[in-house]
Amino acid sequence: MSGLSTHVLDTALGRPAAGVHVTLETRDGRYVAEGVTDSNGRIAAIGTGSLAAGDHVLRFDTGTYVDGFYPEVIVIFTVVDAEDHHHVPLLLSPYGYATYRGS
């Protein structure tokens, strides 16, 4: 299964972050796709098909979800194998965030 998925977890409240708008772009700023996290804080598939090899950008509009220090979180990641599935989780609190390559 190739493609991209994400989820956002609110670590301050200990629950999924529903309603977070996420945009996928190429590294040079071209729009690819967008989505909004569901009640489980997930977007099962952003865009269609596989991602081309290279750098990609996920923009999380965190300011509409939580009133905190980071109104937007930008995650830049590299796709090496376009046939792999890529999962990029975001752990969010009002004054911090973390991300990692999920499975």
C-alpha positions as CSV (number, residue, x, y, z in Angstrom):
1,M,0.0,0.0,0.0
2,S,1.6,3.3,-1.0
3,G,0.5,6.8,-0.3
4,L,0.4,9.2,2.6
5,S,-1.6,9.2,5.9
6,T,-1.4,11.3,9.1
7,H,-2.9,11.7,12.4
8,V,-2.8,14.4,15.1
9,L,-2.9,13.6,18.8
10,D,-3.5,16.2,21.4
11,T,-1.0,15.3,24.1
12,A,-2.2,18.0,26.5
13,L,-5.8,16.6,26.6
14,G,-4.9,13.0,25.9
15,R,-7.2,12.6,22.9
16,P,-7.2,12.8,19.1
17,A,-7.2,16.2,17.5
18,A,-10.3,16.3,15.3
19,G,-10.9,19.1,12.7
20,V,-7.2,20.0,12.0
21,H,-6.8,21.1,8.3
22,V,-3.7,19.6,6.6
23,T,-2.3,20.6,3.3
24,L,0.2,18.6,1.2
25,E,2.6,20.4,-1.1
26,T,5.8,19.8,-3.0
27,R,8.9,21.3,-1.5
28,D,8.8,24.1,-4.1
29,G,5.3,25.0,-2.9
30,R,3.0,23.4,-5.4
31,Y,-0.3,22.3,-4.0
32,V,-0.9,18.5,-4.1
33,A,-3.9,17.8,-1.8
34,E,-5.6,18.6,1.5
35,G,-7.8,17.1,4.2
36,V,-9.2,17.5,7.7
37,T,-8.6,15.1,10.6
38,D,-11.6,13.0,11.5
39,S,-13.0,12.3,15.0
40,N,-10.0,9.9,15.6
41,G,-7.6,12.7,14.5
42,R,-6.7,10.8,11.3
43,I,-6.6,11.4,7.6
44,A,-6.4,7.9,6.1
45,A,-5.2,9.1,2.7
46,I,-4.0,12.5,1.5
47,G,-4.1,12.7,-2.2
48,T,-4.4,9.8,-4.5
49,G,-1.8,7.1,-5.3
50,S,1.9,7.2,-4.4
51,L,4.1,10.2,-3.7
52,A,6.9,10.9,-6.1
53,A,10.4,10.5,-4.7
54,G,11.8,13.7,-3.2
55,D,10.8,16.2,-0.5
56,H,7.3,17.0,0.5
57,V,5.6,19.4,2.9
58,L,2.7,18.9,5.3
59,R,1.2,22.0,6.7
60,F,-0.9,21.5,9.8
61,D,-3.3,24.5,10.6
62,T,-2.9,24.0,14.4
63,G,-4.1,27.6,15.2
64,T,-7.7,26.7,14.4
65,Y,-7.5,23.7,16.8
66,V,-5.6,25.0,19.8
67,D,-4.8,28.5,21.1
68,G,-1.1,28.2,21.6
69,F,2.4,29.2,20.5
70,Y,2.5,27.5,17.1
71,P,-0.4,28.6,14.8
72,E,1.0,26.3,12.0
73,V,3.3,23.3,12.1
74,I,5.2,22.5,8.9
75,V,6.7,19.1,8.5
76,I,9.1,18.5,5.6
77,F,9.9,14.9,4.8
78,T,11.7,12.9,2.1
79,V,10.2,10.1,0.1
80,V,12.9,7.6,-1.1
81,D,10.7,4.8,-2.3
82,A,7.5,6.0,-4.0
83,E,5.9,2.5,-3.6
84,D,6.2,2.7,0.3
85,H,3.3,4.0,2.4
86,H,4.3,7.0,4.4
87,H,2.6,7.9,7.7
88,V,3.4,11.2,9.4
89,P,1.9,11.6,12.9
90,L,1.9,14.9,14.8
91,L,1.8,15.0,18.6
92,L,0.5,18.4,19.6
93,S,0.2,20.6,22.7
94,P,-0.3,24.3,23.1
95,Y,3.4,25.0,23.5
96,G,5.1,22.2,21.7
97,Y,4.9,19.4,19.1
98,A,6.7,16.3,17.9
99,T,6.6,14.2,14.8
100,Y,8.1,11.0,13.6
101,R,7.8,8.5,10.7
102,G,5.0,6.2,11.6
103,S,4.0,2.9,10.1
